[in-house]
Amino acid sequence: MTKRKPKQLGQILLEQGHITDEQLENALAEHKSTARSLGRTLIDLGYIKERDLVAALAEQVGLEFVDLSEYQIDPLAASLLPEQLAKRYRALPIGERDGKLLVAMSDPANVFALDDIRSITNRDVQPIVATASDVEQAIAKFGGMGDQVEALASEASSKLEAEDGPGDVEAAVEDAPIVKLVQAIMTQAVADRASDVHIEPHERDVRIRFRVDGVLHEVMHSQKNIQNGLTSRLKVMADLNIAERRVPQDGRMSIKVGKKVLDIRLATLPTVFGEKVVLRILDKTQALLQLSDLGFEEEAFKRYQVSFRKPYGAILVTGPTGSGKSTTLYATLNILNEIDRNLITVEDPVEYRLPGVNQIQVNTKAGLTFASALRSILRADPDIVLIGEIRDRETAMIAVEAALTGHLVLSTLHTNDAPAAITRLTEMEVETFLVASALDCVVAQRLARVLCERCKEGFVPEARQLLEAGLPEWRVPEVKELFRPVGCSACSNTGYRGRMGLYEVMPVTEEIERLTVERASSDQIRAVAIEQGMSTLRDDGLAKAIRGSTSLEEIARVVK
């Protein structure tokens, strides 16, 4: 039987639809007149990308090609090969198939590398082809956490015993493996785009979880005896009392990860198994976001803009904790922050430092509450006042009076939707006529995850799905396609990457003022607001789902 001749590179690229006959002819002519290979010539001419060439070469020699940017790499498999060797051979174990270890390599013809990997992992190896840049990126990501954190946790565990004496704790704080472990955890958190790191003690171990795009993901479990050293190291960095473990504490610290300096807010919570530590990573770029980048629909943005451009009145942003209220207010302040205005804020805590803005940190122990700070602010000739949160009647009254006496007041309130903010203020025993006169606009918001552009999948929705999601019946025929999450390595197999705001903007019109004075229910106010053109949180979410930015499941998760 005659051996089949392998296909030519150009023929494979033609079949895969990466080049045309004309482009191949041009490249062949160029290839013959220079010393460059055909593949390099095609790349230099801009006809194909490196990934296309590597995939074609893999097919030519009968090997499988893998796009690591879209492959869900198994961290346990990646940890089988030491990072140093992975870098030397440009090879990384990415999973298992039919009892063999799958190893992504940029040069699968390197038999010495394959022999070494077999010997080190003590496994049968199946090489698959990937681009050099993809392999390097994967090693940087998985070599870091897989080897480094686990190794450091084991090293720290072997050197430390869980002691309660202050001398032992002080020694543990400066212990090299613990210092490196903290650095490795924070480095991985930044690489994974985490907003929070949870270090949670359990009965027999310590669990570490990252919150990414608003959802918690488990990262690792470590032995119990690193708990005290790890907690104490973080408390020392945040200038907290390491001997006090019975009451909650909170503080701030800075840590350098690569070339970035991170501001971190730390909070401890005493639990039955020891202190839980939550680290909030404060991304300074969030404080500099433009309002137009947050997810406002055009009509809602225009309504909001009319309100914050007024010289006085109160604007409330409502929603649960972690719904992005502060980010919206900071983005608004960035627009209003001009040289001829005096901007003063009172916050608890001051998360982001804004240049040109006078920011006050609430300190209840010293008697500096929202209400007392607000009284002092009004004697400091402000033009615009931001109150971190209206929590009680006293703060609400001063805010309302400030809005009625020529100040623009921005604040937050914890309510489920925009109309409920009015009833919430009246429940705080603020006179209804004062609320009606002072309040100019209420914005309710939530954060929804954005579908990963790499892996989202289109589908034709059923009419029933759209009706159940809350879409009006007359609009159902308009929707031809929606998208759903799939999951790839780019989004850590979640199907989502990043978040955007859902907004419900309710200007307080004359009709709504009248209903406020009459102590109408939030449902009555809501009905009038919708009649006047307000788009509800659900409507805003559905518009974004129809546009392909998010999914129906995500809207159902964040909106009632």
N, C-alpha and C positions, 0 to 999 in steps of 0.2 A: 504493500500500500504506500503510495507516494505521500510524502509529508507536505501538508498544505503550506503554501508560501504566506508569510505574515503580510498583513495589509500595509500599504505605505501610509506614512503620517498624514500626508495631504488628503488621501482618500478618506481616512477616518474623520478628519475635521470637516470634510465636505458632508459626509453622512450624518454627522452630529449637528449640522446646520450652523457651524461657527463661521465658516467662510464661503465665499462664492467661487465659481470657476475662474472668474476674472481676477479675484484677489489671489488665488493660488498661482495663477500664471505670473502675476506681477512679483510675488514672493519668490517663485522659482528662478525668475530672471535675476532678481537681486541676489539670491543665494549663490547662484553660479558665478557672479562677478565679485563676490566677497568671500572672506574666509568664515563667515558666520554660518551656524547651522540653520536649517530651514525653520525650526521652531523659534529660535531667537529672532530670525528675520521677520517672521509673522508678528511676533510681539512688538518689535521695534517699529513696524509699519502701522501698529495700532489695530490690526485685524482681529487679534485674539488676546486674551488675558493669560497670565501665568497658569491659572487654575484650569483653563481649557486645554492648554498644552500638556500639563501633567496628566490630566484625565485621558487624553488621546494616547500619550506614551504608555500609560498603564494598560490600556486596551491592546496596544500593539504587542506588548510582551505577555499578555494574558493575565494580568493582575487586576485586582479590584481597586477602584479609586474612591476616596472618601473626602467629602467636604467637611472639614472639622468645625467650621463655623456653624454648620447646621446639624452636627452630630452630638448626641447626648453622651458625653464621656463619663465613664464610671470612675469616680474618684478613688475607689478602692483598688481598681486595676491600675490606675495611674500611679498610685503610691508604691506599687511593687518594684518599680525601677528607680534607683537613686537619681536625684535631679542632675547631679554632675555627669553621670553616664548618659542620661537622656539628652542633655545638651551636646555632649561630644558626638553622639551618633545621630542626632536629630531624629530621635525615635521616642514614641510614647505609647505604652499600653493603654488602650481605650475601652476595652471590654472583653467579653468572652463569647465564643461561638463554637458549638459542637465540641466542647471540652478543650478547645485551644484558646490561647491568649491572643487577641487581636492587637497587633502592634502597627501603629501608623508611622510610616517612614518616608522621608524625602528621597532616600536612596535604598530601595529594597534589594539592590544587587550587592550590598555590603554584607558578605557572608560572615565576616569576623564579628560585626555588630550583632547579627542574628545568633551566632554561637554564644557570645557573651550574655545576651539577654536570656537565652535558654538556660544557661548555667546559673545566672543570678536569681531568676524567678523560679527555676526548677519546674518549668512548664513547657509544653509543646507550643510553638509560636507560629502564628499565621500572619505574614506581613501584608499590609495593604498600603497603597500609595496615597500620599497627601503632599500638598505644597510645603516647601521649606518654611515659608512665613506662617502658615497655619500651625505647623508643628511647633514652631518657636513660641507662638502666642499661647498655645495649649500648655506647653511646658511651664511658661511663666505663670499661668493661672493655677494649674493643678499640681505642679511640682511644689509650688509655694505652700498650699494648705495641706495637701496629702502628706508630704514628708515633714515639712517644717513644724507645723503646729502639733501634729501627733507626736513627733520625736521630742519636741520641747516639753510637751505635757508629760510624756513618759520620763524624761530626764528630771523635770521638776518634781515629779511624783517620787522618784527614787531618792532624791536628795532631801525632800521635806517630810516631816511627820506633822500631822495636824495637832499642834500644841496650842494651848490657850494662854500661856505666859507671855507677858509683853516683850521680854527679851527675845523669845523665839520668833515672835511676830516681826519685830524690828529686823532680825537677821533675814527672815524670809523675804521681806520687802526689797532688800538689796540683792537678793540671790539672782545670779546671772540668768539661769533658765527661766525664772518667773518674769524678769524684765524682758527677755526675748519673746516669751510667750505672749505677753500683752501686746508687744509690737506686731507680732505675726497675726494675732487675732484682728487688730485694727487694720492692718494692711489688707487682709482678706475681706474685711467688711467693706472697705473702700472699693476694692476690685469688684465686689458683688453688688455695688450700688446700694448698700444697706443704709437705712435712715436711723435704725436703732440696733443695739447689741444687747441681748438679754443673757446674763450669766446667772443661772438658777441652780441653787443647791438642792439635791434630792437626798434620799436616805443613804444611798450607797455610791452615788456619783455626782458629777457636776455637769449640767447640760448647758450648751451654748447655742443660742438661736439668733438669727438675723431677721429683721423686718425689711423686706424688699417690696417696693410698690404697695405698701400698706398691709402685706400679708407675711406672717411669721413662717420661717423655714428653719428646720433643725440642721445645725452644722456639725456638731460633734458632741460626744460624751467623754468625760475624762474622769480619772480616779479622784475619789473624795478628798485625798490628803493634799491636793493642791489648792483646795478651796480657800483656806485662811490666807495663804501667801498671795494668791491672785487678788482676792478682795482687798487685802491690806495694801498691796502695791497700788491699786487703782485709787484707794482712799487717800494715800499719801500724795499721789499725783494731783488729786483734786483738793488738797489741803484740808482734809476732813480728819476727825478724831478717830484714830485706828483702835483705840481702847474701848470706845463706846459702840456696843453692838446691839443695844436694846431698843434704840429709837431710830426712826428714819432720819437720814441726813441727805443733803444735796449740795453740790458744788460744781465748779467748772474747772476745765483744764485744757491745755493745748498739747497736741502731739504731732510730730512730723512723720508723714508717710510719703516716702519718695521725695518729691520736690514740693508737696503740698503741706501746709500747716493747717491742721484741723482744730476747730473749736469744738469742745465736747462738753455737754451737760451731763453730770453724773448724779444718779439718785440711788440710795440704798434703802432696802425695806427688810426689816427683821422677819424671818419666817421660822417655822418650827425646826427646819433643818439648817438654819444659818442665814446669813444676809444675802438676799438677791440684789444684784447690781444691774441697773439699766443705764446704758450709755446712749445718749441722743447725739448723733453726729450732726452738727450744725453746718450746713453747706452755705457759705457766704453768698454764692451765686444766686440762691433762692431769694435773698433780700434785694437783689438788683434786677429781678425779673420785670419785664414789661407787662402791663395789664393785658395787652393784646396777645401775649403768649400763653395766658393762663387757661384759655378755652372758652372765653365769652363768645356767644353767637352775636352777629352784627347788631341785631335789634336790641338785645339785652345790654350790650356794651354802650350803645347810644343813650339808653335810658339811664344807666349808671353814670355816664359821663356828664349828663345834664345836671345830676345831683351834686357830684363832687366838685364841679366847677362853680357852684354857688358860694357866695362869701360867708354864709352862715347856715345853720341848721344841723340836724343830727342824722348821721348815716350809721345804720347797724348792719353788721355782717353776722349771720347766725348759722349754727350747725354744731354737730357734736365735736368732741375733742379729736384732733387729728384730721379735720376736714379741710385744712388749708386756709382758715380765716386770717391768720396772721400774715401769711404770704400775700393775700389779696390786699390787706391794709397797707403792708409795706410797699407793694407795687403802686398803690394809690399815692402814698406819701412821696415816692420817688418822682411822680409827676408834679405834685404840689410843692415840692421842696425847691423854692426859688429864693434868691438873695433878699428880696424885699418882704419875706414872710418869717414870722417867728413860730417854729414848730416845736411843740413840747409833747412828750409821751410819758405815760406812767404805766409800767408793765410788770408782770410777775410770771416768769422772769424776763429780763431783757435778753432775747435770744440772739438777735443780730444787731450789730452796731452800725448805725446809719450816719454817714458824714453829713454835717450841717444840721442835725436834729438833736435837740436836748432831750436825752432819755433818762428817766428816773426809774430806779429799781424799788419795788415795794419791799418794805422791811417791817413786818408786823411786830417783831420783838422790840424794835425801837419806836414803835407807835406810828410808823409811816405806812398807812393803809391807802387804798385807792381814794377813799373819800378825803382824808387829810391832805394827801398829795395834791388832789384836784383843787382843794381850796387855795393852796399855796400857788398852784399853777395860774389860777385866774388873777392873782395879784402880780404876775410876772409878765403882763402885757402880751398874751399869746394871740396869734391869728388862727392857728389850727391846733387842736388838742386831740391826741389819740389816747383812749383809755383801754388798757389791755382787755378788761372784761367788766361788765356791769353785773355785780353779784348781789347787791342789796339795795334797799330803798334809798339810803343816804347817798350812795354813789349815783344812783339813777336820777335823783332829784337835782344834784349839782350839775350833772351832765345836761339835763333838760334845761336848767336855768342858763347854763353857758351857751347852749344852742339858741336860746331866746334873746341873748344879750350880745349878738354880733360875732359869735365864734363858730367856726366849722368844727363839729365834734364827730370823731370816728370811734366806734367801739364795737365790741362783740357781745353776743348773748347766746345762751344755750337754748335753742328751740329747734323744733323739727322742720319748720318751714317759715316763710317770710310773714304771712298773716299772724302766726302765733306770737310773733315778737310784740305786737301791739297788746294782745291780751296778757302777755307775760309782764309787761310794764304796769298795766293796770292792776294786776295781781300783787305787784310790789307796792301798791297803794299810792302810785303817782297819779295825780288828778288827770282825768281823761282829757280835759280841755288843754292841759299843758302838753300831754303826749301828742295830741292832734296838731297843736301849733308848732312844736319843736321838731317833730320827726319828719324828715324829708324823703327818706328812702330806706328800704330794708332789702338786703341781699341774703338769700339762703343759699348755701352751697354744700357740695359733697365732692369727694375725689373718686374718680373712676379710673381703673387701669386701662392703658392704651394697648391695643392688640399689637403684637410683634409683627413688624413689616416683613420680616424674613419668612415667617412660617404661617401667617394667618391664611385661612382657607375659606373661599367663597362657597355659598350654597343658596339654593332657591328656597325661601321660607314658605311654610304653609300659612294659609290665611288664619288658621286657629292660633298659631304662635304669635302672630302680630296682634290679634285681638286680645289675647291673654296678656300681652306686654303693655296694652293700654293704647294702641294706635286706633284712631277713629276709623270706623268701617269704610268711610268714603275714601280714605287714604290707602287702604290695603292694596288695591290694584296697582298703585304707583310704585310699590316696592318690588323690584325685580331680583335683587340680590342683597344678601347680608353676609357677614363674615363671622367666623368662630375661631377660637384659639386651638392650636395644634401642639406646639412646644418644640423647641430646638435648643441647641447649646447657647445661642445668642441671648435667649431669654430664660436660661436655667430651666428649660423644659416646662415653663409655666404657661406659655402662650401669650404672655403680656410683657411689655417693657416700657416703663414710665407711667406717669399718671397725668390726668388733666381734670380741670374743674367742671362740674355741672352747676349751673347757676339759675336762680329764680329771682328776678329783679322786680321789686314792687315799689314804684314811686307812690308817695302818699298824696293822692289827689283830693279834691274837695269832697267827693262822694265818700272816700275812705275816712277823711277827717270827721265827717258827719257821723258815720257808723261808729267811729272810735268814741266820740262824745256820748253816743247812745248806748255804749257798752255792748255793741253787737258781738256775736260769737266769731271766732276765727274762720269758721266755715262760711259765714255770711260775707265777711271781708274778702275771703278767698274768691268767692263766686263773682263779686264785683271786680276784683283785680283781674281775673281771667277774662271777664267781659271787656275790660279796658285794654286787653292785649298782653297781659302777663303770661309768659311761657313758664309752666311749672317745671320742677326738677325732673319729673318723668318725661315731659315733652322734650326738654333740653337733651336728656340722655338718649331718647329715641332718635332725635335728629342726628346725634353723633354716631349712633349705631348704624343708621341708614347710610351715613356718609362713609362708613367703613372704619371709623376710628376705634370703636369698641364693640362689645358683643351684647346681645340681649340678656345673657346670663349675668354679665357684670352689672348691667343697669338694675336688674332684679335684686342683685346682692346689696347695692348701695342705696337704692331708693325704694321706699315703701310702696 
